[in-house]
Amino acid sequence: MAVAAPAGRIGHEDRLNIVEHLEELRGRLIVSLVALAIAFGFCMWQNHALLTIINKPLAHQTQKQVQAGRGPLGATYTVQQSARTVATQLQLVVSALERPSSGATAATRASLRGATPQLHRAIARLSKAPEGDKPVTLGIGEPFTTTIGVALIFAFILALPIILYELYSFLLPALNPEQQRIARSLTLAIPLLFVAGVSFGYFVVLPAAVRFFQNFNSGQFNVLVQASQYYHFAAVILLAMGLVFQVPVAILAATRSGVVTPHQLRHNRRYAILACGAVAAFLPGDAITLLLETVPLYLLFEASLLLATIIERREKARAARA
């Protein structure tokens, strides 16, 4: 079986036939699949922690709705709080009747002493935080399939740096030395930007989107969130933000390859703003999430433009000295 060659073993001047290219590709695919399998096994081992992490934005918003008495879970919590109030008042009455000066007979006070611990336990149970902060499942196999899907998504995110490295190592010999230098710096930035985009989607965009959709016209519906739909919704946002944060790589690749110049990008800034808004509009959410997605996209564009300008000036200075 062919073993994937490390990056750089095959030079730009080397010539391989189709069979040798396929053997190298097979080796790199095997390495990528092994990395994905190991990451998947780790995610399945820690699936409870993963589900807790991805459930947090939904749980926070659901707790607010339950405490406000909205939906079937909110109605149950309202009844729970009413029962707690009744139990608390009953405990006060029992405590008053237990006193020797209450006028109750000794037999009555003795029987009330047995009811006091039961009231304490009932009040403690009724004082618990509202439940129902997890998505619901409707099919008998949905917990299993949903867990597998979430573990696979996180496994892909964890294994992405290795997968990108193997892809980079396979394509690198086709480039000349100057192109290899450019591709190396851009490829190293891809996983970092992807992680940054996923983090931004999780901490900023996903909570805002969940808050909008769960509160939209919620008074007319009994809102219960299905697990498979919620995790699909969350995966779309996280992966979309991870891919959207690749804008700097695309801009730097375009400027370094000569497709477009930094001057042209600066001159057409208004189109960049429209493009950022159009991309954000395709992602789930409301006007607030649209703004939350458009602003970082435009900031990424400006940062990429600044970096491309600096690189261009350095290249011109180096060419002048040469």
KAHUTA-V181721 format. One line per field, one symbol per residue. psi: psi as a letter, one per 30 degrees, with the letter a starting at -180 (. if undefined). burial: 1 if it has 9 or more other ideal C-beta (glycine too) atoms within 8 Angstrom, else 0. A space follows every 10 residues. Layout:
psi->???
burial->???
This chain:
psi->kkkkklkfek lffkkkleee eeeeeeeeee eeeeeeeeee eeeeeheeee eeeffeeeee eeeeeeffgk leeeeeeeee eeeeeeeeee eeeeeeffkf gfflleeeee efeffeeeee eeeeefgllk lggkllkfle geeeeeeeee eeeeeeeefe eeeeeeeeee fefflleeee eeeeeeeffe eeeeeeeeee eefeeeeeee eeeffjhfff ljjkkkeeee eeeeeeeeee eeeeggeeee eeeeeffgel leeeeefhee eeeeeeeeee fflkaaeeee efeeeeeeee eeeeeeeeee eeeeeeeeee e.
burial->0001100000 0100000000 1011111111 1100110111 0111001001 1001101111 1110111001 1011111101 1011001101 1001101100 0100000110 0100110011 0110010001 0110101000 0100111111 1111111111 0111111111 1100100001 0111011011 1011111101 1101111111 1101000100 0010111101 1111111111 1111111110 1111110000 0100110000 0110011011 0010110111 0111011101 1011101110 1100000000 00
